[in-house]
Amino acid sequence: MFKNKESKIYLAYIAVCILWGSTYLAIRIGVGEFPPTLFAGIRFLSAGALMLAFSVYRGLKLPKNFSEVMKISVVGLFLLLGGNGCVVWAETRISSGVASLLVATVPLFMALIELVLPDRPRLNFKGWTGLLIGFGGVALLVFPNSKGNSADVFGIVLLLIGAFSWAMGSVYSKSFKATSSIIPNIAIQMLAGGLGLFIAGTIFGELPKLHVTPKGMGAMLYLIIFGSIVGYSCYVYILDKWPAAKAGTYAYVNPLVAVLLGALVLGEPLSLGVIMSTAVILGGVILVQTSKTKNNKKS
């Protein structure tokens, strides 16, 4: 049996694995009804406002100065404006299952980023092999199959940029220790990312295209409650308790949940190429992660 503290961490981890796997389906439905950038911006502004109001109501500890607010906001901009913003745009072009599969490369980008940072674990032969295998799996999605079909290259590039941005935010969040409570930290991240997305959506001319539909609002509410307030809170919680690389292992499970839900609910094709790419990318991610875990134990 786990101790009480350990149990909370693992329950949060399981919630991230399952809930975030389901959010790709909700995003795919939502961007079919709403302009993508405003859809994401409204989602995070709403969730952030609710969490900040809860923090004030409960008297939770807020950041001690403006500098700390800015650092927390930068994390939110990397994770939500860069990371989630690219995901919502990409899902206007490609399936939710493929999107989740490419976001699974986040731990690979974390490993690359940590190579240039001092006092971080270095990849051994196993880790480099995992990187090559993981990005080789991405290539399987890009190159045409025997029938001449290929995934949308622009959508894939967007997702890889988003994965890199999410990795940057995750690694940067470990560079400082916030003095405030976790919930207001999450609220600030969401408000910063949501505001950035809303501004971007306005610049892109999405406001005149904003129309509310029952299906779109259903997807929005699901993402606000389960994707943002519950799922994102759990991710930030485990990121605070575990190393970034270990916290990033939720990416092993998310694609499996997303691909299955996409096929069952939206009838997205579950081709042999997608299955092979899933196995190759996740295999590479596992090699990188287990390599880094061993290195961490030795240091």
C-alpha contacts under 8 A as a table, 3 or more apart, distances in Angstrom:
res1	aa1	res2	aa2	distance
2	F	5	K	7.88
2	F	6	E	5.67
2	F	7	S	5.49
3	K	6	E	5.24
3	K	7	S	6.06
4	N	7	S	5.10
4	N	8	K	6.46
5	K	8	K	5.32
5	K	9	I	6.55
6	E	9	I	5.14
6	E	10	Y	6.30
7	S	10	Y	5.24
7	S	11	L	6.04
8	K	11	L	5.14
8	K	12	A	6.11
9	I	12	A	5.16
9	I	13	Y	6.21
9	I	237	Y	7.56
9	I	238	I	6.01
9	I	241	K	7.59
10	Y	13	Y	4.84
10	Y	14	I	6.19
11	L	14	I	5.14
11	L	15	A	6.20
12	A	15	A	5.08
12	A	16	V	6.32
12	A	234	C	4.87
12	A	235	Y	7.15
12	A	237	Y	7.48
12	A	238	I	6.85
13	Y	16	V	5.19
13	Y	17	C	6.31
13	Y	234	C	6.82
13	Y	235	Y	7.08
13	Y	238	I	6.68
13	Y	247	A	7.79
13	Y	250	Y	7.00
14	I	17	C	5.04
14	I	18	I	6.31
14	I	250	Y	7.93
15	A	18	I	5.39
15	A	19	L	5.63
15	A	20	W	7.82
15	A	231	G	6.46
15	A	234	C	7.08
16	V	19	L	5.38
16	V	20	W	5.44
16	V	21	G	7.79
16	V	231	G	5.23
16	V	232	Y	7.52
16	V	234	C	6.33
16	V	235	Y	6.18
16	V	250	Y	6.66
17	C	20	W	5.89
17	C	21	G	6.16
17	C	250	Y	5.01
17	C	251	A	7.19
17	C	253	V	5.59
17	C	254	N	5.43
18	I	21	G	5.12
18	I	22	S	6.47
18	I	253	V	7.33
18	I	254	N	6.49
18	I	257	V	6.68
19	L	22	S	5.19
19	L	23	T	6.43
19	L	226	F	6.55
19	L	227	G	6.37
19	L	231	G	6.12
20	W	23	T	5.00
20	W	24	Y	7.20
20	W	227	G	6.11
20	W	231	G	6.41
20	W	254	N	6.31
21	G	24	Y	6.25
21	G	100	S	7.34
21	G	253	V	7.28
21	G	254	N	4.04
21	G	255	P	6.28
21	G	256	L	7.50
21	G	257	V	5.01
21	G	258	A	4.82
22	S	25	L	5.60
22	S	26	A	6.79
22	S	254	N	7.77
22	S	257	V	6.48
22	S	258	A	5.64
22	S	261	L	7.06
23	T	26	A	4.90
23	T	27	I	5.98
23	T	223	L	6.49
23	T	227	G	6.04
23	T	258	A	7.79
24	Y	27	I	5.07
24	Y	28	R	6.12
24	Y	96	S	5.16
24	Y	97	G	7.35
24	Y	99	A	7.38
24	Y	100	S	6.62
24	Y	258	A	6.16
25	L	28	R	5.13
25	L	29	I	6.33
25	L	96	S	5.71
25	L	258	A	6.62
25	L	261	L	6.84
25	L	262	G	6.05
26	A	29	I	5.13
26	A	30	G	5.98
26	A	219	A	5.12
26	A	220	M	7.71
26	A	222	Y	7.29
26	A	223	L	6.88
27	I	30	G	4.89
27	I	31	V	6.03
27	I	88	V	6.52
27	I	91	E	7.30
27	I	96	S	7.83
27	I	219	A	6.95
27	I	223	L	7.78
28	R	31	V	5.56
28	R	32	G	6.57
28	R	88	V	7.65
28	R	91	E	5.70
28	R	92	T	7.06
28	R	95	S	7.41
28	R	96	S	6.01
29	I	32	G	5.37
29	I	33	E	7.00
29	I	215	K	7.59
29	I	216	G	6.94
29	I	219	A	6.54
30	G	33	E	5.33
30	G	34	F	5.97
30	G	36	P	7.84
30	G	39	F	7.25
30	G	215	K	7.42
30	G	216	G	4.91
30	G	217	M	7.74
30	G	219	A	5.37
30	G	220	M	6.65
31	V	34	F	5.02
31	V	35	P	6.07
31	V	36	P	5.09
31	V	39	F	7.00
31	V	88	V	6.90
31	V	91	E	7.31
31	V	92	T	6.30
31	V	216	G	7.81
32	G	35	P	7.87
32	G	92	T	7.17
32	G	216	G	7.71
33	E	211	H	7.63
33	E	212	V	7.67
33	E	213	T	6.82
33	E	215	K	7.28
33	E	216	G	5.18
34	F	38	L	7.42
34	F	39	F	5.72
34	F	209	K	7.66
34	F	210	L	6.06
34	F	211	H	6.66
34	F	212	V	7.42
34	F	216	G	6.55
35	P	38	L	5.75
35	P	39	F	5.89
35	P	201	G	7.93
35	P	206	E	5.92
35	P	209	K	6.53
35	P	210	L	6.27
36	P	39	F	5.00
36	P	40	A	6.36
36	P	88	V	5.61
36	P	89	W	5.85
36	P	92	T	7.64
36	P	201	G	7.86
37	T	40	A	5.29
37	T	41	G	6.08
37	T	85	G	6.42
37	T	88	V	6.98
37	T	89	W	7.12
37	T	197	L	5.77
37	T	198	F	6.69
37	T	200	A	6.91
37	T	201	G	4.87
37	T	206	E	7.72
38	L	41	G	4.79
38	L	42	I	5.86
38	L	197	L	6.52
38	L	198	F	5.32
38	L	201	G	5.13
38	L	202	T	7.59
38	L	206	E	6.92
38	L	207	L	7.64
38	L	210	L	7.95
39	F	42	I	5.50
39	F	43	R	6.24
39	F	220	M	7.52
40	A	43	R	5.07
40	A	44	F	6.37
40	A	84	N	7.53
40	A	85	G	6.88
40	A	88	V	7.11
40	A	194	G	6.98
40	A	197	L	6.68
40	A	198	F	7.83
41	G	44	F	5.44
41	G	45	L	6.03
41	G	193	G	7.36
41	G	194	G	4.20
41	G	195	L	6.33
41	G	196	G	7.32
41	G	197	L	4.60
41	G	198	F	4.64
41	G	201	G	7.82
42	I	45	L	5.14
42	I	46	S	5.91
42	I	194	G	6.56
42	I	198	F	6.90
43	R	46	S	5.40
43	R	47	A	6.23
43	R	194	G	7.20
43	R	220	M	6.33
43	R	221	L	7.95
43	R	223	L	6.97
43	R	224	I	5.55
43	R	228	S	7.88
44	F	47	A	5.02
44	F	48	G	5.72
44	F	190	M	5.15
44	F	191	L	6.36
44	F	193	G	7.00
44	F	194	G	4.65
44	F	224	I	6.98
44	F	228	S	7.01
45	L	48	G	5.12
45	L	49	A	5.99
45	L	190	M	6.33
45	L	191	L	5.11
45	L	193	G	7.94
45	L	194	G	4.77
45	L	195	L	6.58
46	S	49	A	5.27
46	S	50	L	6.28
46	S	224	I	7.13
47	A	50	L	5.21
47	A	51	M	6.24
47	A	187	A	7.45
47	A	190	M	7.05
47	A	224	I	5.49
47	A	225	I	7.37
47	A	228	S	6.38
47	A	229	I	6.10
48	G	51	M	5.16
48	G	52	L	6.04
48	G	186	I	7.30
48	G	187	A	4.26
48	G	188	I	6.66
48	G	189	Q	7.59
48	G	190	M	4.87
48	G	191	L	5.09
48	G	194	G	7.98
49	A	52	L	5.13
49	A	53	A	6.07
49	A	187	A	6.75
49	A	191	L	6.97
50	L	53	A	5.19
50	L	54	F	6.20
50	L	187	A	7.89
51	M	54	F	4.99
51	M	55	S	6.13
51	M	183	I	6.68
51	M	184	P	6.80
51	M	186	I	7.70
51	M	187	A	5.33
51	M	229	I	7.43
52	L	55	S	4.94
52	L	56	V	6.27
52	L	183	I	7.58
52	L	184	P	5.67
52	L	187	A	5.27
52	L	188	I	7.48
53	A	56	V	5.22
53	A	57	Y	6.08
54	F	57	Y	5.01
54	F	58	R	6.08
55	S	58	R	5.26
55	S	59	G	5.96
55	S	60	L	5.13
55	S	61	K	7.88
55	S	183	I	6.58
55	S	184	P	5.79
56	V	59	G	4.96
56	V	60	L	6.28
57	Y	60	L	7.87
60	L	180	S	7.84
60	L	181	S	6.29
60	L	183	I	7.97
60	L	184	P	7.37
61	K	179	T	7.90
61	K	180	S	4.94
61	K	181	S	5.29
61	K	184	P	7.61
62	L	179	T	7.79
62	L	180	S	4.75
62	L	181	S	6.52
62	L	184	P	6.27
62	L	185	N	7.78
63	P	66	F	7.61
63	P	68	E	6.05
63	P	69	V	6.15
63	P	178	A	7.20
63	P	179	T	6.16
63	P	180	S	4.76
63	P	185	N	7.80
64	K	68	E	6.88
64	K	179	T	6.92
64	K	180	S	7.15
65	N	68	E	5.58
65	N	69	V	6.64
66	F	69	V	4.98
66	F	70	M	6.22
67	S	70	M	5.15
67	S	71	K	6.40
68	E	71	K	5.12
68	E	72	I	6.27
68	E	178	A	6.87
69	V	72	I	5.21
69	V	73	S	6.04
69	V	188	I	7.35
70	M	73	S	4.90
70	M	74	V	6.14
71	K	74	V	5.18
71	K	75	V	6.64
72	I	75	V	5.27
72	I	76	G	6.56
72	I	173	S	7.67
72	I	178	A	7.89
72	I	185	N	6.56
72	I	188	I	6.73
72	I	189	Q	5.98
73	S	76	G	4.97
73	S	77	L	6.21
73	S	188	I	6.12
73	S	189	Q	5.03
73	S	192	A	5.33
73	S	193	G	7.44
74	V	77	L	5.01
74	V	78	F	6.27
74	V	169	G	7.60
74	V	189	Q	7.60
74	V	192	A	7.75
75	V	78	F	5.26
75	V	79	L	6.14
75	V	169	G	4.87
75	V	170	S	7.32
75	V	172	Y	6.86
75	V	173	S	6.10
75	V	189	Q	6.44
76	G	79	L	5.16
76	G	80	L	5.59
76	G	81	L	7.23
76	G	169	G	7.32
76	G	188	I	7.46
76	G	189	Q	3.89
76	G	190	M	5.97
76	G	191	L	7.86
76	G	192	A	5.84
76	G	193	G	5.00
77	L	80	L	5.43
77	L	81	L	4.84
77	L	82	G	6.31
77	L	169	G	7.83
77	L	189	Q	7.17
77	L	192	A	6.17
77	L	193	G	4.61
77	L	196	G	7.06
78	F	81	L	6.02
78	F	82	G	5.04
78	F	83	G	6.23
78	F	165	S	5.25
78	F	166	W	5.85
78	F	168	M	6.61
78	F	169	G	4.82
78	F	193	G	7.79
79	L	82	G	5.91
79	L	83	G	4.79
79	L	84	N	6.53
79	L	165	S	6.31
79	L	166	W	4.56
79	L	167	A	7.86
79	L	168	M	7.93
79	L	169	G	5.43
79	L	170	S	7.46
79	L	193	G	7.50
80	L	83	G	5.12
80	L	84	N	4.65
80	L	85	G	6.16
80	L	166	W	7.71
80	L	190	M	7.28
80	L	193	G	4.94
80	L	194	G	7.18
80	L	197	L	7.95
81	L	84	N	6.01
81	L	85	G	4.96
81	L	86	C	7.78
81	L	193	G	4.93
81	L	194	G	7.06
81	L	196	G	5.99
81	L	197	L	5.54
82	G	85	G	5.33
82	G	86	C	6.10
82	G	161	I	7.72
82	G	162	G	5.58
82	G	165	S	5.45
82	G	166	W	7.06
83	G	86	C	5.62
83	G	87	V	6.58
83	G	159	L	7.99
83	G	161	I	7.45
83	G	162	G	3.91
83	G	163	A	5.95
83	G	164	F	7.51
83	G	165	S	5.22
83	G	166	W	4.87
84	N	87	V	4.91
84	N	88	V	6.29
84	N	162	G	6.64
85	G	88	V	5.48
85	G	89	W	6.45
85	G	162	G	7.28
85	G	197	L	6.88
86	C	89	W	5.26
86	C	90	A	6.01
86	C	158	L	5.38
86	C	159	L	5.81
86	C	161	I	7.09
86	C	162	G	5.03
87	V	90	A	5.07
87	V	91	E	6.12
87	V	99	A	7.03
87	V	158	L	7.16
87	V	159	L	5.75
87	V	162	G	6.49
88	V	91	E	5.19
88	V	92	T	6.84
89	W	92	T	5.55
89	W	93	R	7.47
89	W	155	G	7.70
89	W	158	L	7.63
90	A	93	R	5.43
90	A	94	I	6.21
90	A	99	A	7.29
90	A	154	F	7.89
90	A	155	G	4.58
90	A	156	I	7.20
90	A	158	L	6.05
90	A	159	L	6.38
91	E	94	I	5.08
91	E	95	S	6.18
91	E	96	S	6.30
91	E	99	A	6.75
91	E	155	G	7.49
93	R	152	D	6.87
93	R	155	G	6.07
94	I	98	V	6.83
94	I	99	A	6.91
94	I	151	A	7.32
94	I	152	D	6.50
94	I	155	G	6.44
95	S	98	V	5.46
95	S	99	A	6.30
95	S	262	G	7.59
95	S	268	E	6.69
96	S	99	A	5.01
96	S	100	S	6.22
96	S	258	A	6.56
96	S	259	V	7.02
96	S	262	G	6.16
97	G	100	S	5.26
97	G	101	L	6.28
97	G	255	P	6.38
97	G	258	A	5.14
97	G	259	V	4.03
97	G	260	L	7.64
97	G	262	G	5.98
97	G	268	E	7.81
98	V	101	L	5.01
98	V	102	L	6.37
98	V	255	P	7.94
98	V	259	V	7.34
98	V	274	V	7.30
99	A	102	L	5.38
99	A	103	V	6.31
99	A	156	I	7.77
99	A	159	L	6.81
100	S	103	V	5.11
100	S	104	A	6.33
100	S	254	N	6.58
100	S	255	P	4.90
100	S	258	A	6.35
100	S	259	V	7.64
101	L	104	A	5.18
101	L	105	T	7.55
101	L	254	N	7.90
101	L	255	P	5.02
101	L	278	T	6.42
101	L	281	I	7.72
102	L	105	T	5.65
102	L	138	V	7.08
102	L	156	I	7.35
102	L	159	L	6.28
102	L	160	L	6.63
102	L	163	A	7.56
103	V	106	V	5.88
103	V	159	L	6.44
103	V	160	L	7.04
103	V	162	G	7.52
103	V	163	A	5.30
103	V	251	A	7.48
104	A	107	P	7.15
104	A	163	A	7.74
104	A	251	A	4.76
104	A	252	Y	6.80
104	A	254	N	7.59
104	A	255	P	7.04
104	A	281	I	7.64
104	A	282	L	7.35
104	A	285	V	7.84
105	T	108	L	5.20
105	T	109	F	6.55
105	T	134	G	7.24
105	T	135	F	7.83
105	T	160	L	7.66
105	T	163	A	6.48
105	T	251	A	7.78
105	T	281	I	7.32
105	T	285	V	7.00
106	V	109	F	5.21
106	V	110	M	6.20
106	V	163	A	4.99
106	V	164	F	6.40
106	V	166	W	6.83
106	V	167	A	5.50
106	V	248	G	7.22
106	V	251	A	7.59
107	P	110	M	4.83
107	P	111	A	6.23
107	P	167	A	7.02
107	P	245	A	6.27
107	P	248	G	5.83
107	P	249	T	7.32
107	P	251	A	7.83
107	P	285	V	6.52
107	P	288	V	7.78
107	P	289	Q	7.33
108	L	111	A	5.19
108	L	112	L	6.47
108	L	131	L	6.18
108	L	134	G	7.46
108	L	285	V	6.27
108	L	288	V	6.97
109	F	112	L	5.00
109	F	113	I	6.11
109	F	163	A	7.31
109	F	164	F	5.70
109	F	167	A	5.99
110	M	113	I	5.14
110	M	114	E	6.11
110	M	164	F	7.75
110	M	167	A	5.12
110	M	168	M	7.09
110	M	171	V	6.90
110	M	245	A	7.07
111	A	114	E	5.22
111	A	115	L	6.44
111	A	123	L	7.61
111	A	245	A	7.81
111	A	288	V	7.53
112	L	115	L	5.26
112	L	116	V	7.45
113	I	116	V	5.90
113	I	117	L	7.01
113	I	167	A	7.92
113	I	168	M	7.34
113	I	171	V	7.99
114	E	117	L	5.06
114	E	118	P	7.90
114	E	120	R	5.97
114	E	121	P	7.36
114	E	122	R	7.76
114	E	171	V	7.83
115	L	118	P	7.95
115	L	120	R	7.08
115	L	121	P	7.61
115	L	122	R	6.21
115	L	123	L	7.76
117	L	120	R	6.16
121	P	292	K	6.54
121	P	295	N	6.04
121	P	296	N	6.33
121	P	299	S	7.91
122	R	292	K	7.41
122	R	295	N	7.31
123	L	126	K	7.45
123	L	127	G	4.95
123	L	128	W	6.22
123	L	288	V	7.67
123	L	291	S	6.84
123	L	292	K	6.54
123	L	295	N	7.85
124	N	127	G	5.17
124	N	128	W	6.33
124	N	291	S	6.93
125	F	128	W	5.24
125	F	129	T	6.08
126	K	129	T	5.07
126	K	130	G	6.22
126	K	287	L	6.39
126	K	288	V	6.97
126	K	291	S	6.13
127	G	130	G	5.03
127	G	131	L	6.36
127	G	287	L	5.92
127	G	288	V	4.34
127	G	289	Q	7.56
127	G	290	T	7.97
127	G	291	S	5.28
127	G	292	K	7.18
128	W	131	L	5.03
128	W	132	L	6.36
128	W	288	V	7.21
129	T	132	L	5.24
129	T	133	I	6.18
129	T	284	G	7.43
129	T	287	L	7.50
129	T	288	V	7.83
130	G	133	I	5.06
130	G	134	G	5.89
130	G	283	G	7.25
130	G	284	G	3.98
130	G	285	V	6.18
130	G	286	I	7.34
130	G	287	L	4.81
130	G	288	V	5.05
131	L	134	G	5.14
131	L	135	F	6.20
131	L	284	G	5.91
131	L	285	V	7.17
131	L	288	V	6.51
132	L	135	F	5.48
132	L	136	G	5.88
132	L	284	G	7.28
133	I	136	G	4.85
133	I	137	G	6.32
133	I	280	V	6.41
133	I	281	I	6.68
133	I	283	G	7.37
133	I	284	G	4.91
134	G	137	G	5.24
134	G	138	V	6.83
134	G	280	V	6.12
134	G	281	I	4.13
134	G	282	L	6.80
134	G	283	G	6.85
134	G	284	G	4.09
134	G	285	V	6.03
135	F	138	V	4.93
135	F	139	A	6.48
135	F	281	I	6.77
135	F	284	G	7.80
136	G	139	A	4.99
136	G	140	L	6.59
136	G	280	V	7.43
136	G	281	I	7.37
137	G	140	L	5.13
137	G	141	L	6.96
137	G	276	M	7.80
137	G	277	S	4.82
137	G	278	T	7.29
137	G	279	A	7.96
137	G	280	V	4.99
137	G	281	I	4.79
138	V	141	L	5.37
138	V	142	V	6.62
138	V	277	S	6.78
138	V	281	I	6.85
139	A	142	V	5.01
139	A	143	F	6.12
140	L	143	F	5.67
140	L	273	G	7.11
140	L	277	S	6.01
141	L	144	P	7.74
141	L	150	S	6.80
141	L	151	A	5.97
141	L	273	G	7.04
141	L	274	V	7.10
141	L	277	S	6.60
142	V	150	S	5.93
142	V	151	A	5.65
142	V	152	D	7.48
142	V	153	V	6.22
142	V	156	I	7.64
143	F	150	S	5.88
143	F	151	A	7.73
144	P	147	K	7.49
144	P	148	G	5.13
144	P	149	N	4.98
144	P	150	S	4.26
144	P	151	A	7.63
145	N	148	G	5.32
145	N	149	N	5.53
145	N	150	S	6.38
145	N	273	G	7.77
146	S	149	N	7.47
150	S	153	V	7.96
151	A	156	I	7.59
152	D	155	G	5.32
152	D	156	I	6.33
153	V	156	I	5.02
153	V	157	V	6.19
154	F	157	V	5.09
154	F	158	L	6.22
155	G	158	L	5.10
155	G	159	L	6.31
156	I	159	L	5.10
156	I	160	L	6.24
157	V	160	L	5.13
157	V	161	I	6.21
158	L	161	I	5.16
158	L	162	G	6.13
159	L	162	G	4.85
159	L	163	A	6.03
160	L	163	A	4.96
160	L	164	F	6.15
161	I	164	F	5.10
161	I	165	S	6.18
162	G	165	S	5.03
162	G	166	W	6.13
163	A	166	W	5.08
163	A	167	A	6.14
164	F	167	A	5.05
164	F	168	M	6.17
165	S	168	M	5.02
165	S	169	G	6.25
166	W	169	G	5.14
166	W	170	S	6.16
167	A	170	S	5.08
167	A	171	V	6.14
168	M	171	V	5.29
168	M	172	Y	5.94
169	G	172	Y	5.08
169	G	173	S	6.00
170	S	173	S	5.27
170	S	174	K	6.95
170	S	239	L	7.75
170	S	244	A	6.37
171	V	174	K	5.49
171	V	175	S	7.11
171	V	244	A	6.37
172	Y	175	S	5.23
172	Y	176	F	7.73
173	S	176	F	6.36
174	K	177	K	7.26
174	K	240	D	7.83
174	K	244	A	7.41
178	A	181	S	7.85
178	A	185	N	7.97
180	S	184	P	7.10
180	S	185	N	6.78
181	S	184	P	5.94
181	S	185	N	6.41
182	I	185	N	5.04
182	I	186	I	6.20
182	I	236	V	7.66
182	I	237	Y	7.12
183	I	186	I	5.13
183	I	187	A	6.23
183	I	233	S	7.25
184	P	187	A	4.82
184	P	188	I	6.14
185	N	188	I	5.24
185	N	189	Q	6.30
186	I	189	Q	5.07
186	I	190	M	6.16
186	I	232	Y	7.79
186	I	233	S	6.56
186	I	236	V	7.25
187	A	190	M	5.16
187	A	191	L	6.09
188	I	191	L	5.09
188	I	192	A	6.01
189	Q	192	A	5.22
189	Q	193	G	6.06
190	M	193	G	5.13
190	M	194	G	5.62
191	L	194	G	4.99
191	L	195	L	5.82
192	A	195	L	5.26
192	A	196	G	6.18
193	G	196	G	5.08
193	G	197	L	6.17
194	G	197	L	5.07
194	G	198	F	6.06
195	L	198	F	5.03
195	L	199	I	6.10
196	G	199	I	5.24
196	G	200	A	6.13
197	L	200	A	4.99
197	L	201	G	6.01
198	F	201	G	5.04
198	F	202	T	6.18
199	I	202	T	5.11
199	I	203	I	6.23
200	A	203	I	5.06
200	A	204	F	6.13
201	G	204	F	4.98
201	G	205	G	6.41
201	G	206	E	5.45
201	G	207	L	7.24
202	T	205	G	5.17
202	T	206	E	5.67
202	T	207	L	5.89
203	I	206	E	7.61
205	G	208	P	6.96
205	G	209	K	7.97
206	E	209	K	5.30
206	E	210	L	6.58
207	L	210	L	5.31
212	V	216	G	6.68
212	V	217	M	6.77
213	T	216	G	5.15
213	T	217	M	6.06
214	P	217	M	5.15
214	P	218	G	6.07
215	K	218	G	5.11
215	K	219	A	6.38
216	G	219	A	5.20
216	G	220	M	6.14
217	M	220	M	4.82
217	M	221	L	6.03
218	G	221	L	5.28
218	G	222	Y	6.21
219	A	222	Y	5.18
219	A	223	L	6.20
220	M	223	L	5.19
220	M	224	I	6.09
221	L	224	I	5.04
221	L	225	I	6.10
222	Y	225	I	5.40
222	Y	226	F	5.63
222	Y	227	G	6.79
223	L	226	F	5.45
223	L	227	G	4.31
223	L	228	S	5.94
224	I	227	G	5.82
224	I	228	S	4.95
224	I	229	I	6.17
225	I	228	S	5.86
225	I	229	I	5.13
225	I	230	V	6.19
226	F	229	I	6.02
226	F	230	V	4.93
226	F	231	G	5.69
227	G	230	V	6.18
227	G	231	G	4.81
227	G	232	Y	6.32
228	S	231	G	5.49
228	S	232	Y	4.81
228	S	233	S	7.02
229	I	232	Y	5.88
229	I	233	S	5.74
230	V	233	S	5.32
230	V	234	C	6.16
231	G	234	C	5.18
231	G	235	Y	6.28
232	Y	235	Y	5.01
232	Y	236	V	6.24
233	S	236	V	5.30
233	S	237	Y	6.09
234	C	237	Y	4.97
234	C	238	I	6.27
235	Y	238	I	5.32
235	Y	239	L	6.01
235	Y	247	A	7.57
236	V	239	L	4.90
236	V	240	D	6.13
237	Y	240	D	5.18
237	Y	241	K	6.50
238	I	241	K	4.94
238	I	242	W	5.69
238	I	247	A	6.12
239	L	242	W	5.34
239	L	243	P	6.58
239	L	244	A	5.94
239	L	247	A	5.59
240	D	243	P	7.80
242	W	246	K	6.24
242	W	247	A	5.91
243	P	246	K	5.39
243	P	247	A	6.23
244	A	247	A	5.09
244	A	248	G	6.06
245	A	248	G	5.11
245	A	249	T	6.88
245	A	289	Q	6.55
245	A	292	K	7.65
246	K	249	T	5.52
246	K	289	Q	7.23
246	K	293	T	7.78
247	A	250	Y	6.64
248	G	251	A	6.05
249	T	252	Y	5.67
249	T	253	V	7.98
249	T	289	Q	7.56
250	Y	253	V	5.74
250	Y	254	N	6.49
251	A	254	N	5.28
251	A	255	P	6.99
252	Y	255	P	6.84
252	Y	256	L	7.71
252	Y	282	L	6.07
252	Y	285	V	7.74
252	Y	286	I	7.78
253	V	256	L	5.44
253	V	257	V	6.49
254	N	257	V	5.30
254	N	258	A	6.05
255	P	258	A	4.97
255	P	259	V	5.79
255	P	278	T	7.61
256	L	259	V	5.37
256	L	260	L	6.15
257	V	260	L	5.33
257	V	261	L	6.15
258	A	261	L	5.20
258	A	262	G	5.90
259	V	262	G	5.13
259	V	263	A	6.17
259	V	270	L	7.55
260	L	263	A	5.26
260	L	264	L	6.16
261	L	264	L	5.06
261	L	265	V	5.70
261	L	266	L	7.62
262	G	265	V	5.50
262	G	266	L	5.22
262	G	267	G	6.30
262	G	268	E	5.44
263	A	266	L	5.77
263	A	267	G	4.43
263	A	268	E	4.48
263	A	269	P	6.28
263	A	270	L	6.48
264	L	267	G	5.66
264	L	268	E	7.66
270	L	274	V	6.40
270	L	275	I	7.10
271	S	274	V	5.31
271	S	275	I	6.42
272	L	275	I	5.06
272	L	276	M	6.06
273	G	276	M	5.14
273	G	277	S	6.01
274	V	277	S	5.06
274	V	278	T	6.02
275	I	278	T	5.12
275	I	279	A	6.37
276	M	279	A	5.21
276	M	280	V	6.19
277	S	280	V	5.10
277	S	281	I	5.92
278	T	281	I	5.42
278	T	282	L	5.99
279	A	282	L	5.44
279	A	283	G	5.86
280	V	283	G	5.06
280	V	284	G	6.22
281	I	284	G	5.18
281	I	285	V	6.25
282	L	285	V	4.96
282	L	286	I	6.09
283	G	286	I	5.21
283	G	287	L	6.34
284	G	287	L	5.17
284	G	288	V	6.32
285	V	288	V	5.18
285	V	289	Q	6.11
286	I	289	Q	5.11
286	I	290	T	6.01
287	L	290	T	5.39
287	L	291	S	6.02
288	V	291	S	5.15
288	V	292	K	6.26
289	Q	292	K	5.18
289	Q	293	T	6.16
290	T	293	T	4.99
290	T	294	K	6.33
291	S	294	K	5.37
291	S	295	N	6.39
292	K	295	N	4.96
292	K	296	N	6.07
293	T	296	N	5.10
293	T	297	K	6.35
294	K	297	K	5.16
294	K	298	K	6.45
295	N	298	K	5.21
295	N	299	S	6.38
296	N	299	S	5.25
